Structure formats: C-alpha cells, structure tokens
Amino acid sequence: AKVSSGKYVSVAGDFSNGDSLILNYGGNGYSQLHFTGNYIGGATVRIEQQISGTGWHNLSNPFENQTASSFGLVGTDRHPNAENLRQWNPEAAYVWENISSGTAALDPGRGYIGYFGNNPLGFASGLQLGTGPWTLSITGKPMTTVSPILHHYVKIAQNTWEGFVKDNETDGWNLVGNPFTS
C-alpha cells in the first residue's frame, strides 16, 4: 500500500502491517504514519525523502537496526578519502565524528549530517552523486519507543520534554532527529 504525498495514516493504538507500506514523497510534500501503540507484523515500511542541492544536509533514521549505507555509499565505500557522513559527539569535546563505513550502525533519533553531490575538488565523494535532487528510500521496522541514545543526549524523562536537565553533561548544542515515522 502507498500513502500519497501530503496524506497520513493515524492509528490510535497498535498498527498491524501485513503488507509493505510506502510513505511517499511528491509535489504535495511528505506522507506520514502515526500510531500510538506497538508495530505488529513482519512487513516493512519504506520512507521516501527528497534531498535537494549539493552540500551538507541533516539526516535521521526512524527505523530499528539500520546501517549508514541506508543513506548511500559511505566513507571508504565511496572513495578512500571520503568523509561524507558524520555524527555529533558532545562527549568528545563537541566534535563531528566521521563515519567511515556503510556497515556502521545508526542510532534512531540521532542526527547525522551527510554530504550529497560531487566534492568541489572533483572526486566522487557524496553519499549520492550528481547535482540532485535525490530521493532516498529507506526501509525498515518503525520505532515505537524513544531511543536510549536520545535519552542519553538530551536527558528526557517519561518520553516528554519535561524534566530536561541543563547541567555540565548537557551544556551546548546537539543534533537530534525524529525517531518516529511522523
């Protein structure tokens, strides 16, 4: 089944999916899946995301058990010198850490930056090549709870922003992605 661009599926309670579901991108924007209970069924959900313009773009992943290759050819999989996907690490002196291989596990809810297009120096280095726009299609099982990594980085209590604690461990900025399909 396909959810047309600009439309949504909203279920109060568990979402049972016995067939693949496509959340489409198109001229009317993005489609969404929102459910408040558990995800039931072995079928997957595919999200389409459009990326425009050569350069760095914020990325996130709303699925369980995904690797960096879901965004394209990562690091040395693309080119020996490519550094095209990075994650922010506030615990290591606030630095962007390079993800060097497509086999690296992605944390749902963590924000990443990815380079799209050709490197200005002329060699092929982007997650996706050319001038865009690019349509990413990522398939997986949707998250149903807030990721532990998200709890760690922003100190969220009870799956809400209530209880946000600002202390030496959380001072500064972070890039947090939406860990859900809506």
Buried (B, 14 or more C-beta within 10 A) or exposed (E): EEBEBBBBBEEEEEBEBEEEBBBBBBEEEBBBBBBEEEBEBEBBBBBBBBBEEBBBBEBBBBBBEBBBBBBBBBBEBBBEEBBBBBBBEBEEEEEBEBBBEBEBEBBBBBBBBBBBBBBEEEEBBBBBBEEBEBEBEBBBBBBBEBBEBBBBBBBBEEEEEEEEEEEEEBEEEBBBBBBBBB
